[in-house]
Amino acid sequence: MRAIVDAGAFSEALNHVRKVIQRSAIPILEGVLVRFKNGRCFLTASDFTTWLTVALPAREEEFAFVFQKPQEVAKACRYYQGELTLEVHDIKSDYPTVTFRSGHRSGTFDAFPEKDYPLPPPMEENVSFTTNAAALLKRIERVKYAVRAPQGIYDEPQRTCVQFSGNDVFCVDSHRAACDTDTALAFPRPFLTWGNSLAFLKLMGGSEAAVRIGTNHIWFSTDAVSICAHREGFETFRLRDAVPETFSEEFFVSPKEFLRELEYLESFQPKKHRRTVCFCGGRLFFDKVESKCSTSVEIEGESEITVGFDQRFMKDALTQFKDSSRVKMKFSGEISPIVLEAEGRNDFAMVLPVRLYGRMAA
C-alpha cells in the first residue's frame, strides 16, 4: 500500500507532533501514528495528557501505521524534497516496515500496526465555542508564568494549570496570580488544563479554532491541527474573591526602572538564602540588618507603607507589563496583596507580601 505527500509538509508536521512524545517503557507510546484517509495524511502523537494531530494533503491509498522511532524518520525527512512516496510492507503483520522514496533517495523504517496505538478520546459536543487561536494563546502566554510546575500526583490543579472562567484566563500558585480579561469572550464552562498542552495552539496561527469542553477533555481544532487536552479538575479558583476591592495606597512606577533596580539588589543576594525585599516611598532595600545596599525608583503618587516581597515573584509580575511605560501598584498594608495593572490593558498581576520581622533600613 502506498500514498504520496509533499516532503516538506510531512517533515514539518512530523517535527511538530513528536514534541509531545515522552519517554516510556512501552515502545509504541514513543511512536507517531500516521493515517491516510479521505485524501489527507494525519500524524498523531500523545503523552496520554495531550493528543496532537496535524493534517496535510495526500493522495492514493488509505492505510495507517505507527513509526517505531520517529526521531530517526525526522532526521531522514530533512533530506527529502518534492513528492514523498510512502509504501508499507506487511501491513497486517505485527512488525510492518515503511519505505520512503523521494527523488534518488530512499529509506526503510520499522513500524507498529495501527491497532495498538492509543487513540484520542472521541470528541464530545457538550459545550462549544469559537475563538481566534493566536489571540487566545497571547492571553495564555501573558499569565502562565504564575503557575507552579507539577511536582507529583497530589498537586492541586488550581495551582498547576491555566484556568478559564467567565471572561478570565488566569494562573494562581501559592504566592502570586496573573489574570487576563477579555469582555468579548466568555467561556461557557470553566475548565483547567496544562500549559504544555496549550502551547501547541501556536501551530494554528491566526485561524479561528473550535473549542469543545467535555467531561474529561478539551478539544481545540482547526482544519489542519487538532489538540485534545486532559481537563484537570472541574472547579476553578475564585480569583476575584481574593483581589481586594479597595486600597490604601495607589501609585505609578516604571516597570523597566523597577526591574533594573531589583536586578541591582540581586547582585547582593546570597546564593543559598533569598532575602525579602522591602519597598517604601520608592526606596528598595533588604529586610536584614546586615544588608548594606539599597536603591530607589521614581514613583508618581505617595507611598508610606512598607511592604516586603519575594524578588523573583515581583520581577515576574513586572515583566508582564514590560511593554508599558508605567504600571500602577496598589496595596493596603504589610499583609495586603500587591496588585499591579497598567492603563489601557485588561490584565493584572497580584503578588502576595512577605511578613517583615524587625526590618531595618540599609
Salt bridges, closest charged atoms under 4 A:
GLU12 OE2 - HIS16 NE2 3.71
GLU60 OE1 - ARG2 NE 2.79
GLU83 OE2 - ARG59 NH2 2.74
GLU87 OE1 - ARG101 NH1 3.08
GLU114 OE2 - ARG35 NH2 2.89
ASP116 OD1 - LYS115 NZ 3.31
GLU125 OE1 - ARG212 NE 3.32
GLU141 OE1 - LYS144 NZ 3.25
ASP155 OD1 - ARG148 NH2 3.63
ASP168 OD1 - ARG240 NH2 3.02
ASP173 OD2 - ARG176 NE 3.19
ASP180 OD2 - ARG139 NE 2.58
ASP180 OD1 - ARG142 NH1 2.82
ASP223 OD2 - ARG40 NH2 3.46
GLU232 OE2 - HIS230 ND1 2.85
ASP241 OD2 - ARG238 NE 2.66
GLU250 OE1 - LYS328 NZ 3.52
GLU261 OE2 - ARG260 NE 3.59
GLU266 OE1 - LYS315 NZ 2.94
GLU300 OE1 - ARG326 NH1 2.65
ASP310 OD2 - ARG312 NH2 2.74
ASP316 OD2 - ARG176 NH1 2.46
GLU334 OE2 - ARG359 NH1 2.99
GLU341 OE2 - LYS330 NZ 3.16
GLU343 OE2 - ARG326 NH2 3.02
ASP347 OD2 - ARG142 NE 3.82
ASP347 OD2 - ARG345 NH2 2.64
